[in-house]
Amino acid sequence: MNTSQSSIQEERKNSIIQAAFTLFGQVGYTKATMKEIAAKAGVAQGLIGYHFTTKETLLVEVVREWMINKGMKEAFANLNLQAAPAEILQQALLHVVEFRKANPEWFTLLISLWTESVNNEKLARELQQLYTEMKSGIIEILGRLELPLEDREKETLAALIQAVFDGLTLQSPVLLSSEPLSHEQVTTGIHWMLAGVRSASVTKGEPLHE
């Protein structure tokens, strides 16, 4: 396959991912059909099977694209790592808030994966892997903040931040939350989290890092 053909195939694959994101997000994973996804992507239905094998695999890849690439990687790329720890975490959470607002389909998409994973071991493993990738990225950022935390404690804080991300997703639909978290609430929450980190550090007799 030459460069031109490879580029076309990648373009079609991306079109499928975008179409699946939209349809999974609008009507849910169960109701969206491969035929509808192919039609929206402007490709033959068989091409979906060529790139993704199954509908389950397509769901996982769509979530990975939006959770890891468009969500986490874009957020981290825009962080000012020279800023104070509280400001860096605030930047990350505000990115999540804005991402949820700009992509309302993300709520239904992620809920679909959570729901389908309950009775599907393969999807459950894939979901666990996605969260492991996400946690690793968060821990990497925490490692640059010079917080007075041991590795195990950084994992705990990363898990808490992940839970906040999920909570922000659950607040996305207007019916569930007509008033998403404001800038001031995010700022306050970040200071609470870091105040707890500093308090725990003092309790253990470790130096206090500003």
C-alpha positions in Angstrom: 0.0 0.0 0.0 1.5 3.3 -1.1 1.5 6.5 0.9 -1.6 7.9 -0.9 -3.6 4.7 -0.3 -2.5 4.6 3.3 -3.6 8.2 3.8 -7.0 7.5 2.3 -7.5 4.4 4.5 -6.6 6.5 7.6 -9.0 9.2 6.5 -11.8 6.7 6.2 -11.0 5.1 9.5 -11.2 8.5 11.2 -14.5 9.2 9.4 -15.9 5.9 10.9 -14.7 6.9 14.4 -16.3 10.3 14.1 -19.5 8.9 12.8 -19.6 6.3 15.5 -18.9 8.9 18.2 -21.9 11.0 16.9 -24.3 8.1 16.6 -23.3 6.3 19.8 -23.5 9.7 21.6 -26.9 10.6 20.1 -28.9 7.3 20.3 -26.6 5.0 22.4 -24.4 2.0 21.6 -27.2 -0.5 21.4 -29.5 1.4 19.0 -26.8 2.6 16.6 -26.3 0.2 13.8 -23.2 -0.5 11.7 -25.2 0.3 8.6 -26.1 3.7 10.0 -22.5 4.4 11.0 -21.2 3.4 7.6 -23.8 5.7 5.9 -22.9 8.6 8.1 -19.1 8.0 7.5 -19.7 7.7 3.8 -18.0 4.3 3.5 -19.0 0.7 2.7 -20.2 -1.2 5.8 -17.6 -3.9 5.3 -14.9 -1.3 5.8 -15.9 -1.0 9.4 -15.3 -4.7 9.9 -11.9 -4.4 8.1 -10.7 -1.7 10.5 -12.4 -2.6 13.7 -13.6 -6.2 13.4 -16.6 -5.9 15.8 -19.0 -3.2 17.0 -17.5 -3.7 20.5 -14.0 -2.9 19.2 -15.3 0.2 17.5 -16.9 1.4 20.7 -13.6 0.9 22.6 -11.6 2.7 20.0 -14.0 5.6 19.9 -13.8 6.0 23.6 -10.0 5.7 23.5 -9.8 8.4 20.8 -11.9 10.9 22.8 -10.8 10.0 26.3 -7.0 9.6 25.7 -6.3 11.6 22.5 -8.8 14.4 22.3 -9.4 14.6 26.0 -6.3 13.8 28.1 -3.5 14.5 25.6 -5.0 17.8 24.4 -5.5 18.9 28.1 -1.9 18.0 29.1 -0.5 19.6 25.9 -2.0 22.9 27.0 -0.9 22.8 30.6 1.5 25.4 31.8 3.8 23.2 33.9 5.7 26.2 35.2 2.6 27.3 37.1 1.8 26.5 40.7 0.4 23.0 41.3 -3.1 24.4 42.2 -3.2 26.3 38.9 -2.1 23.3 36.8 -4.7 21.1 38.3 -7.3 23.9 37.8 -6.3 24.2 34.2 -6.8 20.4 33.7 -10.2 20.3 35.3 -11.4 23.4 33.5 -10.4 21.7 30.2 -12.6 18.8 31.2 -15.6 21.1 32.0 -15.2 22.8 28.6 -14.7 19.5 26.8 -18.0 18.1 28.2 -19.8 21.3 27.2 -18.5 21.2 23.7 -19.1 17.5 23.2 -22.5 16.5 24.7 -22.3 13.1 22.9 -19.5 12.1 25.3 -22.0 11.5 28.1 -24.0 8.9 26.3 -20.9 7.4 24.8 -19.2 6.8 28.1 -22.4 5.7 29.8 -22.8 3.1 27.0 -19.3 1.7 27.6 -19.9 1.6 31.4 -23.3 -0.1 30.9 -22.1 -2.6 28.3 -19.0 -3.5 30.4 -21.2 -4.8 33.3 -22.0 -8.1 31.5 -19.2 -8.2 29.0 -15.8 -9.3 30.3 -13.9 -8.2 27.2 -15.3 -4.7 27.3 -14.7 -4.6 31.1 -11.0 -5.4 30.5 -10.8 -2.8 27.7 -12.4 -0.2 30.0 -9.9 -1.0 32.8 -7.1 -0.6 30.3 -8.4 2.8 29.2 -8.6 4.0 32.8 -5.1 2.6 33.4 -3.8 4.7 30.5 -5.6 7.7 31.8 -4.2 7.2 35.3 -0.7 6.8 34.1 -1.0 10.2 32.3 -2.3 11.9 35.4 0.5 10.4 37.6 3.1 11.6 35.1 1.8 15.1 35.5 1.6 14.8 39.3 5.2 13.7 39.2 6.2 17.1 37.7 4.4 19.1 40.4 6.9 18.1 43.2 4.1 17.4 45.6 5.1 15.8 48.9 3.6 12.4 48.0 4.9 8.9 47.7 4.2 6.9 44.6 1.3 5.0 46.2 -0.2 8.3 47.3 0.2 9.8 43.9 -1.8 6.8 42.6 -4.5 7.6 45.1 -4.7 11.3 44.1 -4.8 10.3 40.4 -7.7 8.0 41.1 -9.5 10.8 42.9 -8.9 13.1 39.9 -10.2 10.4 37.6 -13.4 10.3 39.7 -13.8 14.0 39.4 -13.5 13.7 35.6 -16.2 11.0 35.6 -18.3 13.2 37.9 -18.0 16.1 35.5 -19.2 13.8 32.7 -22.2 12.7 34.7 -23.2 16.4 35.2 -23.1 17.0 31.4 -26.8 16.6 30.5 -28.9 19.6 31.3 -31.6 17.4 32.8 -29.2 16.1 35.4 -27.3 19.4 36.0 -28.6 22.7 34.7 -25.6 24.5 36.3 -22.3 22.7 35.5 -19.3 23.5 37.8 -18.2 27.1 37.5 -14.7 28.4 37.3 -14.9 29.4 41.0 -16.1 26.0 42.1 -13.3 24.3 40.3 -10.7 26.6 41.8 -12.1 26.1 45.3 -12.2 22.3 44.9 -8.5 22.2 43.7 -7.4 24.2 46.7 -9.3 21.8 49.0 -7.6 18.8 47.4 -4.1 20.3 47.7 -4.8 21.6 51.2 -5.5 18.0 52.1 -2.2 16.8 50.5 -0.3 19.5 52.5 -2.1 18.6 55.8 -1.2 14.9 55.3 2.4 15.9 54.6 2.6 17.9 57.8 1.1 15.0 59.8 3.8 12.7 58.5 6.5 15.3 59.4 7.5 15.9 55.8 8.5 19.4 54.5 5.8 21.6 53.2 6.1 22.4 49.5 4.4 25.5 48.2 
